[in-house]
């Protein structure tokens, strides 16, 4: 079966959309509380786990590009992430000048980190627009509650 399909799921309670790729089912159902996916190869139970047929499940999310409501150039002093994960997470921060820096978040499965992990952002990274992406590494389970930033506004031309 080709890996050319993708699915979209809308969570009406949270107004959140998830996109699934290489998840090649033509229909889904919940029967007696069990999620099922169907394809020409049969019907499969969709249980939670970190692997799909022994392959790590890659997952990521990207936040919408933002200028944080400020049109002037800026640096980030730090980024604080409140999260829970069974493995490492990779946080990719990119600016409009295409400068991209990656940071690792350490495993913490003790519940959502109340105080979060602070990421000291590189001082060489600056721009008007900022993009954030969080990837799981090795198929680890994760959830992110919030991402907060501390901005340093720069003067134009600096």
Residue pairs with C-beta under 8 A, 6 or more apart in sequence:
1 24
1 39
1 40
1 41
2 24
3 21
3 22
3 24
4 24
5 21
5 22
5 23
5 24
5 25
6 19
6 20
6 21
6 22
6 23
7 19
7 20
7 23
7 25
7 28
8 17
8 18
8 19
8 20
9 17
9 18
9 19
9 20
10 16
10 17
11 17
11 18
23 37
24 39
25 37
25 38
25 39
25 44
26 38
26 39
26 40
27 37
27 38
28 35
28 36
28 37
28 38
28 46
29 35
29 36
29 38
30 36
34 45
35 45
35 46
35 47
36 43
36 44
36 45
36 46
37 43
37 44
37 46
38 44
49 57
50 56
50 57
50 86
50 138
50 139
50 140
50 141
51 57
51 139
55 139
56 138
56 139
57 136
57 139
58 135
58 136
58 139
59 135
59 136
59 139
59 142
60 133
60 134
60 135
60 136
61 133
61 134
61 144
62 131
62 132
62 133
63 131
63 132
63 133
63 147
65 129
65 130
65 131
66 129
66 130
67 128
67 129
67 130
68 74
68 130
68 149
68 151
70 151
70 153
71 128
72 128
72 153
72 154
72 155
72 156
73 126
73 127
73 128
73 153
73 154
73 155
73 156
73 158
74 126
74 127
74 128
74 151
74 152
74 153
74 154
75 121
75 123
75 125
75 126
75 151
75 152
75 154
76 93
76 121
76 125
76 130
76 149
76 150
76 151
76 152
77 120
77 121
77 150
77 151
77 152
78 118
78 119
78 120
78 121
78 149
78 150
79 91
79 93
79 103
79 118
79 119
79 121
79 132
79 147
79 148
79 149
79 150
80 116
80 117
80 118
80 119
80 146
80 147
80 148
80 149
80 150
81 91
81 105
81 113
81 116
81 117
81 119
81 134
81 144
81 146
81 147
81 148
82 112
82 113
82 114
82 115
82 116
82 144
82 145
82 146
82 147
82 148
83 89
83 105
83 108
83 112
83 113
83 116
83 117
83 142
83 143
83 144
83 145
84 108
84 109
84 110
84 111
84 112
84 113
84 142
84 143
84 145
85 105
85 107
85 108
85 109
85 136
85 140
85 141
85 142
85 143
86 107
86 109
86 140
86 141
86 142
87 107
87 136
87 137
87 138
87 139
87 140
87 141
87 142
88 104
88 105
88 106
88 107
88 137
88 138
88 140
89 104
89 105
89 134
89 135
89 136
89 137
89 140
89 142
90 102
90 103
90 104
90 105
90 134
90 135
90 136
90 137
91 102
91 103
91 104
91 105
91 119
91 132
91 133
91 134
92 100
92 101
92 102
92 103
92 132
92 133
92 134
92 135
93 100
93 101
93 102
93 103
93 119
93 121
93 125
93 130
93 131
93 132
94 100
94 101
94 130
94 131
94 132
94 133
95 125
95 126
95 127
95 129
95 130
95 131
96 127
96 128
96 129
96 130
97 126
97 127
99 124
99 125
99 126
99 127
101 121
101 122
101 125
103 119
103 121
105 117
105 119
106 117
107 140
108 117
112 143
112 145
116 146
116 148
126 154
130 149
132 147
134 142
134 144
136 142
